[in-house]
Amino acid sequence: MSDRTPSVKDVAASAGVSLGTVSNVMNRPDRVSPATRRRVEQAMADLGFVRNETARQLRLGSSRTLSYVMLDARNPFFTDVAQGIETAAEGAGISLFLCNSNNSASREASHLAHLVEQRVQGILLTPLDPDSPTIPAIVARGIPVVIVDRTTHDERFCSVAVDDELGGRLAVEHLVERGHRRVAFVGGPEGLGQVEDRYAGARAAWEEAGLPPGDLVRMPTATMGADDGRRVGELIAGLPGRRRPTAAFCANDLLALGLLQQTVASGRAVPADLAIVGYDDIYFAAAATVPLTSVRQPRVELGRTAAELLLSEAEAEHVHRQVLFRPELVARAST
């Protein structure tokens, strides 16, 4: 018995039909009579034939694969977004390939170049810079792109995001309403779009409350991870009493959880000594030792909507859209 993989020619010979008929059964079954289609399918089953999907993709010029290039795989926010993308992709019978730029422009560029080479059907991207010229260059090559978790005014592609300025407003308004008059904004690398938008909303709410600008204290961090949140906790604990913030608004939940952990470990109480608000409302926010107040983003819906927009680009009537969701503040014990 031969170990050779059965070919289309073998199927055609076994079923007594032409190569074109076998091709139609696989790609355009409506063009083949039911009886002939059953005969070809039976021949495939008897021979153990498996179609060469890679070869088919090369002929078509693209694969039935979407890719999501996320900003930071360590942040559960992005894995929740990926879950929404995967749900939409599975519903369309399409595979999803995940990449992690890890907040690195060079890694992002490398992933994008590789995906273009692989001829993916479309790319979902949370970019470091939504105005990067690389993005329209990919679109010009015929690969649709949807920007995820960032806004863009470029009408050559779609974007799906949350109103981060509004989210920043909600967080600081909440703290001001609770009587806080010296608040730290704990935000990752300056220049990162999401952080800047959240800080802009926080600053606007602070100014509209008529509070001194210097009492909204910006405390940048090198990353958006819990380790940097803990480092900020040490800095705050070391400040003189009159300069020490009574509350902190963190640009994401990982920073907030690290700050909360360090505050409690140093013997200070949350929220009595330091009230804390996070951003994203990941699962661990509600499960923390002191449940964390957070600005909730519709993470799974964000991903699902982005994937649906990408898939719809195959339709003739597709119109590029910039979708903006509204966040909501979820108050818990940390404030």
GIMOMO-V324110 format. One record per residue. RES is the residue in three letters. SS is DSSP state (alpha for helix, beta for strand, coil for the rest). OMEGA is omega in whole degrees, -180 to 180 (none if undefined). Layout:
res ss omega
RES SS OMEGA
RES SS OMEGA
This chain:
res ss omega
MET coil -177
SER coil 176
ASP coil -178
ARG coil 180
THR coil 180
PRO coil -178
SER coil 176
VAL alpha 178
LYS alpha 179
ASP alpha 179
VAL alpha -179
ALA alpha -179
ALA alpha -178
SER alpha -178
ALA alpha -179
GLY coil 180
VAL coil 179
SER coil 176
LEU alpha 180
GLY alpha 179
THR alpha 177
VAL alpha 179
SER alpha 179
ASN alpha 179
VAL alpha -178
MET alpha -171
ASN alpha -179
ARG coil -172
PRO alpha 180
ASP alpha -179
ARG alpha -176
VAL coil 180
SER coil -179
PRO alpha -178
ALA alpha -180
THR alpha -180
ARG alpha 180
ARG alpha -180
ARG alpha 179
VAL alpha 180
GLU alpha 177
GLN alpha 178
ALA alpha 177
MET alpha -179
ALA alpha -178
ASP alpha -177
LEU alpha -174
GLY coil -177
PHE coil 174
VAL coil -177
ARG coil 178
ASN coil -176
GLU alpha 180
THR alpha 179
ALA alpha 179
ARG alpha -180
GLN alpha 179
LEU alpha 178
ARG alpha -178
LEU alpha 180
GLY coil 177
SER coil 180
SER coil 174
ARG coil -178
THR beta 170
LEU beta 175
SER beta 173
TYR beta 175
VAL beta -176
MET beta -175
LEU coil -175
ASP coil -176
ALA coil 179
ARG coil -178
ASN coil -179
PRO alpha 177
PHE alpha -175
PHE alpha 176
THR alpha 175
ASP alpha 175
VAL alpha 180
ALA alpha 178
GLN alpha 178
GLY alpha 178
ILE alpha -178
GLU alpha 179
THR alpha 180
ALA alpha -179
ALA alpha 179
GLU alpha 179
GLY alpha 180
ALA coil 180
GLY coil -176
ILE coil 179
SER beta 178
LEU beta 178
PHE beta -176
LEU beta 175
CYS beta -179
ASN beta 178
SER coil 179
ASN coil 179
ASN coil -178
SER coil 180
ALA alpha -179
SER alpha 177
ARG alpha 178
GLU alpha -180
ALA alpha 179
SER alpha 178
HIS alpha -177
LEU alpha 179
ALA alpha 180
HIS alpha -178
LEU alpha 176
VAL alpha 178
GLU alpha -179
GLN coil 178
ARG coil 177
VAL coil -178
GLN coil 180
GLY beta -178
ILE beta 169
LEU beta -170
LEU beta 166
THR coil -169
PRO coil 169
LEU coil -180
ASP coil -178
PRO coil 178
ASP coil 180
SER coil 178
PRO alpha 179
THR alpha -175
ILE alpha 177
PRO alpha 177
ALA alpha 177
ILE alpha 179
VAL alpha -180
ALA alpha 178
ARG coil 175
GLY coil 178
ILE coil -179
PRO beta 180
VAL beta 171
VAL beta 178
ILE beta -176
VAL beta 177
ASP coil 172
ARG coil 177
THR coil 175
THR coil 178
HIS coil 179
ASP coil -175
GLU coil 179
ARG coil 178
PHE coil -178
CYS beta 172
SER beta 177
VAL beta -176
ALA beta 174
VAL beta -180
ASP coil -175
ASP alpha 176
GLU alpha 176
LEU alpha 179
GLY alpha 177
GLY alpha 177
ARG alpha -177
LEU alpha -178
ALA alpha -176
VAL alpha 175
GLU alpha 179
HIS alpha -179
LEU alpha 179
VAL alpha 179
GLU alpha 179
ARG coil 171
GLY coil -179
HIS coil -176
ARG coil 171
ARG coil -171
VAL beta 174
ALA beta 169
PHE beta -177
VAL beta -173
GLY beta -178
GLY coil -172
PRO coil 177
GLU coil -178
GLY coil 176
LEU coil -169
GLY alpha -179
GLN alpha -179
VAL alpha -178
GLU alpha 179
ASP alpha -180
ARG alpha 177
TYR alpha 179
ALA alpha 178
GLY alpha 178
ALA alpha -179
ARG alpha 179
ALA alpha 179
ALA alpha -180
TRP alpha -179
GLU alpha -180
GLU alpha 176
ALA coil 178
GLY coil -178
LEU coil -178
PRO coil -178
PRO alpha -178
GLY alpha -180
ASP alpha 166
LEU beta -168
VAL beta 179
ARG beta -180
MET beta -179
PRO beta 176
THR coil -179
ALA coil -180
THR coil 178
MET coil -175
GLY coil -177
ALA alpha 179
ASP alpha 179
ASP alpha 174
GLY alpha 178
ARG alpha 179
ARG alpha 177
VAL alpha 177
GLY alpha 178
GLU alpha 179
LEU alpha -179
ILE alpha -179
ALA alpha -178
GLY coil -179
LEU coil 174
PRO coil -175
GLY alpha -175
ARG alpha 180
ARG alpha -175
ARG coil 177
PRO coil 175
THR coil 180
ALA beta 178
ALA beta 172
PHE beta -177
CYS beta -175
ALA coil 169
ASN coil -175
ASP alpha 180
LEU alpha 175
LEU alpha -177
ALA alpha -179
LEU alpha 175
GLY alpha 178
LEU alpha 179
LEU alpha -179
GLN alpha -179
GLN alpha -180
THR alpha -180
VAL alpha -179
ALA alpha -179
SER coil 176
GLY coil 178
ARG coil -174
ALA coil 173
VAL coil 11
PRO coil -173
ALA coil 180
ASP coil 179
LEU coil 174
ALA beta -175
ILE beta 173
VAL beta 176
GLY beta -179
TYR beta 179
ASP beta -175
ASP coil 174
ILE coil -176
TYR alpha -174
PHE alpha 179
ALA alpha -179
ALA alpha -176
ALA alpha -178
ALA coil 179
THR coil 168
VAL coil -176
PRO coil -168
LEU coil 168
THR beta -176
SER beta 173
VAL beta -173
ARG beta 170
GLN coil 177
PRO coil -167
ARG alpha -177
VAL alpha 179
GLU alpha 177
LEU alpha -180
GLY alpha -179
ARG alpha -179
THR alpha 179
ALA alpha -180
ALA alpha 179
GLU alpha 177
LEU alpha -180
LEU alpha -179
LEU alpha -178
SER alpha -179
GLU alpha 176
ALA alpha -178
GLU coil -175
ALA coil -175
GLU coil -178
HIS coil 175
VAL coil -179
HIS coil -177
ARG coil 173
GLN beta -174
VAL beta -179
LEU beta 178
PHE beta 177
ARG coil 175
PRO coil 174
GLU beta 179
LEU beta 179
VAL beta -176
ALA coil 178
ARG coil -170
ALA coil -175
SER coil 176
THR coil none
